[in-house]
Amino acid sequence: MARGVAVAAAIVVSLLAVSGAGGAATQQSPKRGGALVIRLLGPEPACLNVLPMSCNEGGLPWADKVLQTPFEVGPDFTYEESLVSRVDYTRQRPFTLTYHIRPEARWSDGVPITAQDFIFTLQALRRHATPEFRDLHAPIRSARAVDPKTLQVVLRPRSATWHDFFGSILPAHALRGSDLTQVWGDRIDDPRTGRPIGSGPFLVDHWERGRQLVLRRNSRYWGPHPAHVDRLVIRFAESATDPSEALTSGELDVATGVPPAAVPAVRRLPGVRFVTSAASNFEQLAVQLGPNGNPALRNKLVRHALAYGIDRTALVRQIWGEVDPSARALNSAVYLTQSRDYEPNWRAYRYRPAEARRLLEQAGCRRGADGIFLCGGERLSLRFVTNAGIAIRAQALSLMQAQLRAAGVEVVTVFAPGATFITQILPQGLFDVALFSWASQPAGSWAPVFGCGGGQNFTGYCQRLVTAHLNQADRILDSRRRARVLNRADRGLASDVPTIPLYQFVATAAYDTSVRGFRFLPWNPLWNAENWWLDR
């Protein structure tokens, strides 16, 4: 189920290679049949229940291929209609969403998908959800069925996260009267009959715990066409390992998460294609403006000097060039490069060490004999803190250390244990500059991160106009209007520099060239799995 808020991803090693995107289009008619085996990076779930309970804390990236959602996140990192054909909304009180469920949408047992399924799902989420999900649904004042295929939801207040209200829709006719905390332990079925049930192109066939989850084609799928493959076999991997042997032996058809060290070898494999994509997690620097940070950082000119003193283009080339030569610096603190709403508001900060030195002099700092500036009589020596054990972050800090020295700034690197970094150092602001990543959904809120007093505002930054823009964006239902307001906030952030966006992680995958119709999205690895087919 989707999350509507940005979340810290400081200690997640698997972000380095989580999945890929790509696959050339083909003019051949798809062949039907066969089993496609895919390795998904991430833990095996404890159970198959899609409700946000403890059994699926690692997420269920395959779930919406069985139980579809009203919306899914597409290639341009925006919401696309799935179970609904459209949603109308009002611009004045009472703020109302009217969901139009696709007339053809039905369950695998032939029962139509109706507004009652949406209401049942909402009630289940409210009853069994985590506090995070209860907060997500708090703006819903009421929900009622206008007719079987029309749902009306009244909001108080408005919420930009409305696309995420429901997640996977549950079959009310099959689950009503069941204990929802006890169903779907190792299958997704109608508890009354024991038969698999779903609304997507696949159904759960069986689960071999510790080995694989097998999905089979839903022959009664209501969408454009049934899945081309008979079975989709999912194997879970806790960490990214070299998939070369499994791909060449035929054990795997698709492998997400190719570790950077294995990329050269995988590229050379005959009959295997390697693909990359910018992921939804992006690396950035958080600059401490509070009492625990270097006092010089409270001067905007010093923060501008930092931004000009870091060669973000060279950083990307050094870190990601071997994996994806097309990778580039991120020039937004609120949007990803593939988003249609992305505006490069930070592009002015090109590597200009001379400009960085000029700004430090303008701030009243003077250069010492060893080239490092003194500001307010104190050496401009900054603690750059990150979590230990992630090679890519150690490499990034080493590169920035050399770059900033040319600008007259000394960088002292500090590597903290992951748990200490995420639970103590960040929330207590015990750093001058912190290196970690953020991840978000398209409608994720940035007010907690950059707004005054936000719960995830680790920098102590507070600019009233930026906060007003972020709060306003959280109440806008129209995504295009919301983007205009968020980009105004981003321009304010670029002016104030409480953060410095660096780059998105590069997600990777490799697949056998007999797999056709393949396109992978890092945030939705089975996005178009019903279109995959085997040319063999």
N, C-alpha and C positions, 0 to 999 in steps of 0.2 A: 504494500500500500504506500501511496506517495506521501511524502512529508512536505508540509507547506512552509517550513522554516529553514534557514541556513543552519548548517551544523558544522562544528569544527571537525577537521579530519587530520589532526596533527600526528596521530600515531598509527595510521593505517598504511602499512607497507605495501599492500596490494594495489594501491592507487597507481603504482609505477607501471602496471601493465594489466589492465582489467578486461579489456575487450577491444574490438576493432570495428571498423566500418569499411565497406567497400564491396567490390564484386562487380565485374563488368556485366552490363546488360546483355541479354541474349535474345536472338530472334527465333530460336528453336522452339517448337511446341514442347511444353513440359511433359516429361514422362511421369507416369504415376506408379508408386510402389516403392518398396525398399525401406530399410531402416537407416536413419542418419544418426550418427553418434557424435555428440558435442561435449566438450569439457567446458564447464562453467567455473570461473574462479570465484570461490566463496565457500563457506561451510555448508555441509549437508544440514538440512533443517531437522529439528527435533520431531516435528510432525508436519502435517500438510494443511492444518487449519489456517485459513487466510486472515482470520481476525488478528489484530495486532496484540497478540499475547506472547508469553515467554517462549512458545515453541517456535516462533519464526523471527527471532530478534535479528538474525542475519539477513532477513529479507527473502522473498520468494520470487526471483526474477522470471520464473516460468509461469507464474500463477495466472496472469491475464491472458495467456493462451488457452486456459481452461475456463476461467471465470472472467469474462471480459469486464472492462471498466467503462464508465461513460466517456472518458477521454483517455488518450495516450499521448506521450510526448514523442514528437516526430523528429526527423533529421535536423530541422532548423531550431530545435529546442523550444518549440512552442506546442501548445495543446492542439490535438486533432480529435474530431468527433469519432467515437467508436460505437457504443450502444445507442447514443443519441444522434439524431440528425441535426439538431440545433438546440440552442438554449436562448430564449428571449429574456431580457431583463428590463426593468423599469429604471428610470433616472430620477424618480422622486418617490417620496414615501407613499405607501409602504414599499420598501425595496423588495422586489419580487423576481424570482427566477422561475421561468417556465420551461421545463425539460420536455422535449418532444422525443419520445423513445421510438426508435426505428420500427415501422409497422411490421417488418419481416422478422424482427429479432425474436428468437424462441430458444427454449431450452432443448437439450439433446433428446428429451423424452417427448418433444412436440408441444409442450405447454408454452404459450406466449410469455415473453418477458414483459412485465407490466409495472405500473407505478407502485403497486403493492410490494413488489420485490425491492424497489428502491427504499420504500418506507421501512420495510422489515430490516434491510441492511443498516439503515441509519439508526434504528432502535438497537440493533445488535452492537453496533460500534459504540454507542453511548453507554451501553450496559457493560461491555467487556473491554473497552479500549484503555490504553495507557493515558496518563494525564495529558500527554502531548496531544493525543487525538481528541480528548474531551475539549481541550482548548481550541482545537481546529474547528470543532462543531459548535462551539459556544455561540457564534453569530446566528445560528438557525433558530428562528422563533417558532416556526411551524412548518409542517410539510403535509400536503394532502393530495390525493388523487383526484384530478379533474375528470378524467376518464381513464380507461385501462392503459392508454399509451401517452398520457400527459400527467406530469407531476408539477405541482406548484409549491415553491419553497419561499417563505417570507424571511427576510434577514433583518436583524437588529443587533448591531449595526451592519453596514456593508462590509464585505470582506473580499479582497482580491484573490484569496485562496479557494474560491468557490469551485474551481475545477477539481479540487482534491477532496471534496466533501465525502465522496462515497467509496472510492477504491473499487475492489472487485464486488460486483453485485451478487447477492446470495439468492438462491431459489427458495422463496418463501413457502411455496406449496410442498416442498420436500423437507424443509427444516422446521417448520412451525410445530411447536410442541416438544422439540428435542432440546436437550441440554447442550447449548452451543460450545460449552467449554470441553465437551467430551467427544464431539463428532470429529470426523476427518483426521484421525490419528495417523493412519497410513494409507488412506485412500480418500478420494472425493467422490461421494456417492449419495444416493437417496437412501437415508437410513431405513426407510420403510421397505425397500426392495433389495438393497445391496447393489444396485446397478449404478455404474458410473454416471455422473451427471455433470453438465457444463454448458456454457454458452459460447465458448470459443472454438477455434478450429481443431483443438485436440481435447482428449479426455485422458484422465489418469488410468492407465492400464494396470500397472503394478509397480511396487517399490521394493527393491532389494536393498535393504538398509546396509550402509557401508559400501555399496557398490554403485548402484544406479537407480534412477527414476525413469520409468518408461511411460511415455505418452503415446496414445494411438489416435489415428484420425477420427474426428467426429463426422460421421457420414451424413449427419443431419444438420451440419453447420449452415446457418442462415446467411453467411456473408457472401462475398462475390464468388467464391468457389471453395470447395473442400480442400484441405491440405493435400499437397501432392504426394508427400511421403506417407507410407503406412504407419510408421512409428518414428518417434523422436526420442532418442535415448540420451539422457542427461547424466553426466558423471561430474561430481563435484570435486574441486581441488582446493584445499586450504591455502596453498601458496602456488605461485607461478613457477613451473619447472619447464625445462626444455622439452617440447612436444615432438621433436624430430623423429624419434624411433616409433612413437605411437602413430604418427601421421604416415610414415613410409610403410609401416607394417599393415596399415588398414585398421588398426585398433580404434583410431579416431578419424572422423571426417573433418571436424572443426575443433580448434583449440583456442580458447580465449586466454589472454595473459601469457604472452611470450616474453620471458625475462630479457632485458637489454643485452646481456652477455650472449644469449643464444640467437639473437637476431641475424648476425652474419651467416651462421650455419643454416638457419631456417630459410633465408633468402635463396640459398643455393640448392635447396632440395628440389629434385625433379618432380613435376606433377603437383607441386604445392605452391599456393599463392599466399604472400604475406601482406597484410593490410594494416593501416594505422588510422587513428582518428583522434582529434582533440577531445579529451574527456570532460566530464562536468565538474571535476575537481580542479581548482586552480591555486597555485602557490602565490603567496604574497608576504610582504613584510609589514608587521604591525609596529608602529612607532609610539613609544610610551611618552605621553604628555603629562602624566601625573607625578606625584611627589617621589615615586620610587625610580623615576627615570633621570637621565642626565639633564640638568636644568637647561642646557643649551638647546635641547630639542623642543622646548616650548616656544622657541623663536621660529616662525614660519620660514624665514630665509634659510635657516640651518636645515630644515626639512627639505626645502627645495634643493639645497646643495646636495643632500643625499640622493635625491631622485636623479639629478644630473650626473652624479658621480658613479652611478651604476650603469654598466653597459648591458642592458637587458637583452638586446639582440645577440650580443656575443655569448651571453649566459645561455640562451636558448640553443644557439649553435653548438656550444661546447657540451651541453647536457643531452640534447635530443637529436643533434645532427645526424648521428649514425643510425638512429632509429627512424626518424622522420625528418628528412631535409626541408620539408615545407613548414615545419613548426615555426611559430613566430611569437613574439612578445605579446602579452595581453595588455590592451590599452583601455580597459574599463574595470572598475571595481565592483560593478553590479551586473554585467552581462557577459556572456561567453561569446567567443568570436563567431560561432556558427549561428547565433541567434539573429533573427531578422531585425531585432531592436538594438543590436550592438552599435554603439558609437565610440570611435577611438578618442575619447576625451583626454587621454593621457599621452597622446603621441608627441606632444611638445617635449617630453622628457627624453630626448635622445642623449647619448653619452657625450657629455661636454665637460671634461674635468676642469678646463680653464674657467668656464662659467660657474662651476661649483666653487672654485676658489674665490672668484669675484664676489659671489653671494656671501660667503663666509666673511670676507673682509667687510662687506656692506653691513653685516650683522654685528660688527665690532670685534670680530675675532682677529688675531694676528698669528702669523705663521712662525712656528718655532724653528730652531736651528736644524732639527731633523726632518723638517717638512710638515710636521703635524701641527695643526692650529691649536691655539689656546683661546678659549672663550670664557670670559669672565674670570680670567686668571687660572682656569683649570684646563688641563689637556683634553682635547676632544677625542677621548678614548671611549668607545661605545661597546657595550656587551651585546653581541648578537647571539641570541639563545635559540636553540631548537632541540628536538628530542634526539637522543642518541640512537645509533643502530641503523640509520637509513643513509646509505652511501650517497644517494643523490643530493641530500641536504648538506652533507659534509662537503661535497664537491662544490655546491652552489656557494656556501659560505667562504670556501677557500678562494673562489674566483672573485667574489665581491670584496673580500679582504684586500686583494691586490689592486682592484679597480679603485676602491675608495682611498687607498693610501696615496694614489696619484692625485687625488683631490684634496689631500691634507687631513684625512680622517683615519684614525686608528681603529681597527676592528679587533676586538677580543672575542674569540669564539668560545661559546659555552654549550656543552652537550649534556643535557639532563636526561635521567631516566624517563621513559614515556609517561608513566603514571604521574610522576612528580611534575612534569612539564604541563600536562593537561589539567591536573586538579589543583595545583598550587601556584606554579610560576605564572601561568596565563591569568587566572582569575585575580591573583594578588598584584599583578602588574610588576613582577620582579624581573624586569628586563629593560634594556634601552630599546632594542629592536628584537622582535621575535619572528622567526621564520616558521610558518605552518600553512595549511591549506584550508579553504572553505569549499563546501559543496552546497548546492541549492537546487530546488525545483524551479521551473520557470516563474512561478508566482511566489517564490519564497520571500519572506520579509527580511529586509536589511535594517529595519529600525532597531532591532536588538543589538546589531553589530556596530552601527555607526551613529545611532541616535543618542542623545543625551541620556545618561543613566541606563542605557540598554543592558540587559542581562548578559550579553556576550560582547559588550564593548570593553575589551581588555586594554584599550589605549588611554582611556580617560578623555577622549575627544568629545567636545560638545560645541556644536555650532547650531544655533537656534533655527536658522533658515533651512539648513540641510535636514535637521530633525523634522521640521514641518513638512518638507517635501517627502521624506520617507514615510511619515505617518499618513500623509495624504495618499500616497501610492498604495498603502495597505487597504484603503477604503474604495479604490476605483475598480469597478467591475469590468470595464472595457480595457483589454490588454494594450491596445495602441495608445490610448490616453494615459494609461499607467506608465508606459514606456517613456513618454515625453516628460512626465514628472520625475521618474527615476533618473533619467539622463540629466535633468537639471540638478538633481542631488549629486550625481556623479561628477558633474563639472565643479560643484562646490568642493567635493572631496579632492579633486585634482588640484584645486587652488590651495587647499589647506594641508594636504599630504599627511594625514594621520596613518595612511597605509600606502604601500607601493605595490601595485599588481605586477607580477613577474611573468608567469606563463601558465597555461593549462598543462596538466599531465597528458602525456601521449599514451593512448590506449592501443593495444595491439591484439591481433588475432592472426591465425594461419589456417588455411583450409585446403582440402584436396580439390584439384581443379575439376573433378567430376561433379562437385557440388555447384549447382547453378541457381540463379535467382537470389544469390546470397547478398544480403546487406546487413551489416551489424552496426548497432548504435551502442556506445559505451554505457549509456544510462538505461538501455532497454535491449539487452543482447539478443532476445528472440523476437524483436520487433516485427519482422515480416516472415517468420518461420513457415507460415502456410504457403509462401511462395517458393520455398526451397525445393529443389528436386535433384535427383541423382541421374547423371548422364552415363550410365554404365549397365 
